[in-house]
């Protein structure tokens, strides 16, 4: 696997992890989460769909989700977890 496809896969995993945490916190709609936490709704939607993100924005998003960097990246980024989560979202 080359670096580009690897980074694309990990950004997709990132988006799935964001979506999962948002829903766990009771936000069924990404726009409501973004609005209530001061994020641009369109841009936040892009993050959930695998767009690249700055570190500062990542830190702010994780604060809004009340999760640490370590806890966020501890789940959802292995190949096995990625395949399982992709199947659940279908």
Backbone as JSON Lines, residues from 0, in Angstrom:
{"i":0,"aa":"X","n":[0.85,-1.17,0.0],"ca":[0.0,0.0,0.0],"c":[0.89,1.24,0.0]}
{"i":1,"aa":"X","n":[0.62,2.17,-0.91],"ca":[1.45,3.37,-0.95],"c":[0.98,4.39,0.09]}
{"i":2,"aa":"X","n":[1.78,5.42,0.3],"ca":[1.48,6.42,1.32],"c":[0.18,7.15,1.06]}
{"i":3,"aa":"X","n":[-0.11,7.46,-0.21],"ca":[-1.32,8.2,-0.52],"c":[-2.56,7.39,-0.17]}
{"i":4,"aa":"X","n":[-2.59,6.13,-0.56],"ca":[-3.78,5.34,-0.24],"c":[-3.87,5.06,1.25]}
{"i":5,"aa":"X","n":[-2.74,4.92,1.91],"ca":[-2.73,4.73,3.35],"c":[-3.28,5.95,4.07]}
{"i":6,"aa":"X","n":[-2.86,7.13,3.65],"ca":[-3.36,8.35,4.3],"c":[-4.84,8.55,4.0]}
{"i":7,"aa":"X","n":[-5.28,8.2,2.81],"ca":[-6.7,8.31,2.46],"c":[-7.53,7.37,3.32]}
{"i":8,"aa":"X","n":[-7.05,6.17,3.52],"ca":[-7.76,5.2,4.37],"c":[-7.82,5.7,5.8]}
{"i":9,"aa":"X","n":[-6.71,6.23,6.31],"ca":[-6.71,6.7,7.69],"c":[-7.58,7.94,7.87]}
{"i":10,"aa":"X","n":[-7.67,8.8,6.88],"ca":[-8.59,9.94,6.96],"c":[-10.03,9.46,6.96]}
{"i":11,"aa":"X","n":[-10.33,8.41,6.19],"ca":[-11.67,7.83,6.22],"c":[-11.96,7.25,7.61]}
{"i":12,"aa":"X","n":[-10.98,6.57,8.18],"ca":[-11.12,6.03,9.54],"c":[-11.36,7.16,10.54]}
{"i":13,"aa":"X","n":[-10.64,8.25,10.35],"ca":[-10.8,9.42,11.21],"c":[-12.25,9.92,11.16]}
{"i":14,"aa":"X","n":[-12.77,10.04,9.96],"ca":[-14.15,10.51,9.79],"c":[-15.15,9.57,10.43]}
{"i":15,"aa":"X","n":[-14.94,8.27,10.27],"ca":[-15.83,7.29,10.89],"c":[-15.78,7.38,12.41]}
{"i":16,"aa":"X","n":[-14.59,7.6,12.94],"ca":[-14.43,7.72,14.39],"c":[-15.14,8.97,14.92]}
{"i":17,"aa":"X","n":[-15.01,10.08,14.2],"ca":[-15.72,11.3,14.58],"c":[-17.24,11.06,14.59]}
{"i":18,"aa":"X","n":[-17.73,10.46,13.51],"ca":[-19.18,10.2,13.39],"c":[-19.67,9.32,14.53]}
{"i":19,"aa":"X","n":[-18.92,8.27,14.83],"ca":[-19.31,7.35,15.9],"c":[-19.39,8.09,17.25]}
{"i":20,"aa":"X","n":[-18.39,8.87,17.55],"ca":[-18.37,9.6,18.83],"c":[-19.48,10.64,18.89]}
{"i":21,"aa":"X","n":[-19.72,11.33,17.78],"ca":[-20.8,12.32,17.76],"c":[-22.14,11.66,18.06]}
{"i":22,"aa":"X","n":[-22.39,10.53,17.43],"ca":[-23.65,9.82,17.65],"c":[-23.75,9.28,19.07]}
{"i":23,"aa":"X","n":[-22.62,8.8,19.61],"ca":[-22.61,8.33,21.0],"c":[-22.95,9.44,21.98]}
{"i":24,"aa":"X","n":[-22.64,10.67,21.6],"ca":[-22.94,11.82,22.46],"c":[-24.35,12.35,22.24]}
{"i":25,"aa":"X","n":[-25.14,11.66,21.41],"ca":[-26.53,12.02,21.24],"c":[-26.85,12.96,20.09]}
{"i":26,"aa":"X","n":[-25.86,13.27,19.28],"ca":[-26.09,14.14,18.13],"c":[-26.35,13.27,16.9]}
{"i":27,"aa":"X","n":[-27.6,13.13,16.52],"ca":[-27.91,12.31,15.35],"c":[-27.6,13.04,14.05]}
{"i":28,"aa":"X","n":[-27.52,14.36,14.11],"ca":[-27.27,15.17,12.93],"c":[-25.95,15.92,13.1]}
{"i":29,"aa":"X","n":[-25.05,15.77,12.14],"ca":[-23.75,16.41,12.26],"c":[-23.87,17.93,12.28]}
{"i":30,"aa":"X","n":[-24.87,18.47,11.59],"ca":[-25.04,19.92,11.55],"c":[-25.37,20.49,12.92]}
{"i":31,"aa":"X","n":[-26.18,19.77,13.69],"ca":[-26.5,20.23,15.04],"c":[-25.26,20.24,15.93]}
{"i":32,"aa":"X","n":[-24.47,19.19,15.83],"ca":[-23.23,19.14,16.61],"c":[-22.33,20.31,16.24]}
{"i":33,"aa":"X","n":[-22.12,20.51,14.95],"ca":[-21.23,21.58,14.49],"c":[-21.74,22.94,14.97]}
{"i":34,"aa":"X","n":[-23.01,23.2,14.78],"ca":[-23.58,24.49,15.17],"c":[-23.46,24.72,16.67]}
{"i":35,"aa":"X","n":[-23.83,23.74,17.46],"ca":[-23.83,23.89,18.92],"c":[-22.42,24.01,19.5]}
{"i":36,"aa":"X","n":[-21.43,23.57,18.74],"ca":[-20.05,23.62,19.25],"c":[-19.18,24.63,18.51]}
{"i":37,"aa":"X","n":[-19.78,25.47,17.68],"ca":[-19.06,26.56,17.04],"c":[-18.19,26.19,15.85]}
{"i":38,"aa":"X","n":[-18.5,25.09,15.19],"ca":[-17.75,24.68,14.0],"c":[-18.56,24.99,12.75]}
{"i":39,"aa":"X","n":[-17.87,25.28,11.67],"ca":[-18.55,25.46,10.4],"c":[-19.2,24.14,10.01]}
{"i":40,"aa":"X","n":[-20.5,24.17,9.75],"ca":[-21.24,22.92,9.49],"c":[-20.73,22.2,8.25]}
{"i":41,"aa":"X","n":[-20.5,22.94,7.19],"ca":[-20.04,22.3,5.95],"c":[-18.67,21.68,6.15]}
{"i":42,"aa":"X","n":[-17.77,22.41,6.78],"ca":[-16.42,21.89,6.99],"c":[-16.44,20.68,7.92]}
{"i":43,"aa":"X","n":[-17.25,20.74,8.98],"ca":[-17.33,19.59,9.87],"c":[-17.82,18.35,9.11]}
{"i":44,"aa":"X","n":[-18.8,18.53,8.25],"ca":[-19.28,17.42,7.43],"c":[-18.17,16.83,6.57]}
{"i":45,"aa":"X","n":[-17.31,17.67,6.09],"ca":[-16.16,17.2,5.29],"c":[-15.23,16.35,6.15]}
{"i":46,"aa":"X","n":[-15.02,16.76,7.4],"ca":[-14.15,15.97,8.28],"c":[-14.72,14.58,8.48]}
{"i":47,"aa":"X","n":[-16.03,14.48,8.67],"ca":[-16.64,13.16,8.84],"c":[-16.56,12.33,7.56]}
{"i":48,"aa":"X","n":[-16.36,12.99,6.44],"ca":[-16.22,12.28,5.17],"c":[-14.78,12.08,4.75]}
{"i":49,"aa":"X","n":[-13.83,12.36,5.66],"ca":[-12.44,12.05,5.4],"c":[-11.57,13.18,4.89]}
{"i":50,"aa":"X","n":[-12.01,14.42,5.04],"ca":[-11.17,15.55,4.63],"c":[-10.03,15.73,5.62]}
{"i":51,"aa":"X","n":[-8.94,16.31,5.12],"ca":[-7.78,16.59,5.95],"c":[-8.16,17.65,6.99]}
{"i":52,"aa":"X","n":[-7.48,17.63,8.14],"ca":[-7.82,18.52,9.24],"c":[-6.55,19.06,9.87]}
{"i":53,"aa":"X","n":[-6.6,20.29,10.35],"ca":[-5.44,20.84,11.04],"c":[-5.42,20.32,12.48]}
{"i":54,"aa":"X","n":[-4.25,20.33,13.06],"ca":[-4.11,19.84,14.43],"c":[-4.92,20.68,15.41]}
{"i":55,"aa":"X","n":[-4.9,21.99,15.23],"ca":[-5.65,22.89,16.11],"c":[-7.15,22.56,16.06]}
{"i":56,"aa":"X","n":[-7.68,22.34,14.87],"ca":[-9.09,21.99,14.73],"c":[-9.37,20.64,15.37]}
{"i":57,"aa":"X","n":[-8.46,19.7,15.18],"ca":[-8.6,18.38,15.8],"c":[-8.71,18.51,17.32]}
{"i":58,"aa":"X","n":[-7.82,19.27,17.91],"ca":[-7.83,19.46,19.36],"c":[-9.16,20.07,19.81]}
{"i":59,"aa":"X","n":[-9.65,21.06,19.07],"ca":[-10.92,21.69,19.41],"c":[-12.1,20.73,19.27]}
{"i":60,"aa":"X","n":[-12.09,19.92,18.22],"ca":[-13.16,18.93,18.03],"c":[-13.16,17.91,19.15]}
{"i":61,"aa":"X","n":[-11.99,17.43,19.51],"ca":[-11.92,16.42,20.57],"c":[-12.33,17.01,21.91]}
{"i":62,"aa":"X","n":[-12.05,18.27,22.14],"ca":[-12.52,18.93,23.37],"c":[-14.05,18.98,23.38]}
{"i":63,"aa":"X","n":[-14.65,19.3,22.24],"ca":[-16.12,19.34,22.14],"c":[-16.72,17.95,22.35]}
{"i":64,"aa":"X","n":[-16.01,16.91,21.94],"ca":[-16.47,15.54,22.12],"c":[-16.07,14.98,23.48]}
{"i":65,"aa":"X","n":[-15.32,15.75,24.25],"ca":[-14.86,15.38,25.59],"c":[-14.07,14.07,25.57]}
{"i":66,"aa":"X","n":[-13.06,14.05,24.7],"ca":[-12.21,12.86,24.58],"c":[-10.77,13.32,24.35]}
{"i":67,"aa":"X","n":[-9.82,12.61,24.92],"ca":[-8.41,12.95,24.74],"c":[-7.9,12.45,23.39]}
{"i":68,"aa":"X","n":[-6.78,13.0,22.97],"ca":[-6.13,12.52,21.74],"c":[-5.83,11.03,21.84]}
{"i":69,"aa":"X","n":[-5.27,10.62,22.97],"ca":[-4.9,9.21,23.14],"c":[-6.12,8.31,23.05]}
{"i":70,"aa":"X","n":[-7.2,8.69,23.7],"ca":[-8.41,7.86,23.66],"c":[-9.03,7.86,22.27]}
{"i":71,"aa":"X","n":[-8.98,8.98,21.59],"ca":[-9.55,9.05,20.24],"c":[-8.83,8.1,19.3]}
{"i":72,"aa":"X","n":[-7.51,8.11,19.34],"ca":[-6.74,7.29,18.4],"c":[-6.52,5.86,18.88]}
{"i":73,"aa":"X","n":[-6.99,5.53,20.07],"ca":[-6.84,4.18,20.59],"c":[-7.8,3.19,19.94]}
{"i":74,"aa":"X","n":[-8.76,3.68,19.21],"ca":[-9.78,2.81,18.63],"c":[-10.12,3.28,17.22]}
{"i":75,"aa":"X","n":[-10.34,2.31,16.32],"ca":[-10.85,2.64,15.0],"c":[-9.83,2.86,13.91]}
{"i":76,"aa":"X","n":[-8.55,2.61,14.18],"ca":[-7.54,2.9,13.17],"c":[-6.75,1.68,12.7]}
{"i":77,"aa":"X","n":[-7.06,0.5,13.22],"ca":[-6.41,-0.71,12.69],"c":[-7.19,-1.18,11.47]}
{"i":78,"aa":"X","n":[-6.56,-1.98,10.65],"ca":[-7.22,-2.45,9.42],"c":[-8.47,-3.27,9.74]}
{"i":79,"aa":"X","n":[-8.42,-4.12,10.76],"ca":[-9.56,-4.95,11.12],"c":[-10.74,-4.1,11.59]}
{"i":80,"aa":"X","n":[-10.46,-3.12,12.43],"ca":[-11.51,-2.23,12.92],"c":[-12.1,-1.41,11.78]}
{"i":81,"aa":"X","n":[-11.27,-0.98,10.86],"ca":[-11.73,-0.17,9.73],"c":[-12.71,-0.95,8.87]}
{"i":82,"aa":"X","n":[-12.38,-2.19,8.56],"ca":[-13.26,-3.01,7.75],"c":[-14.59,-3.23,8.44]}
{"i":83,"aa":"X","n":[-14.56,-3.5,9.75],"ca":[-15.78,-3.72,10.51],"c":[-16.66,-2.47,10.53]}
{"i":84,"aa":"X","n":[-16.09,-1.31,10.81],"ca":[-16.84,-0.07,10.88],"c":[-17.39,0.31,9.51]}
{"i":85,"aa":"X","n":[-16.62,0.07,8.46],"ca":[-17.12,0.37,7.1],"c":[-18.34,-0.48,6.78]}
{"i":86,"aa":"X","n":[-18.35,-1.73,7.19],"ca":[-19.48,-2.61,6.96],"c":[-20.7,-2.18,7.77]}
{"i":87,"aa":"X","n":[-20.48,-1.69,8.99],"ca":[-21.58,-1.24,9.84],"c":[-22.23,0.02,9.3]}
{"i":88,"aa":"X","n":[-21.49,0.88,8.61],"ca":[-22.03,2.12,8.08],"c":[-22.79,1.92,6.77]}
{"i":89,"aa":"X","n":[-22.68,0.76,6.17],"ca":[-23.34,0.5,4.89],"c":[-24.82,0.28,5.08]}
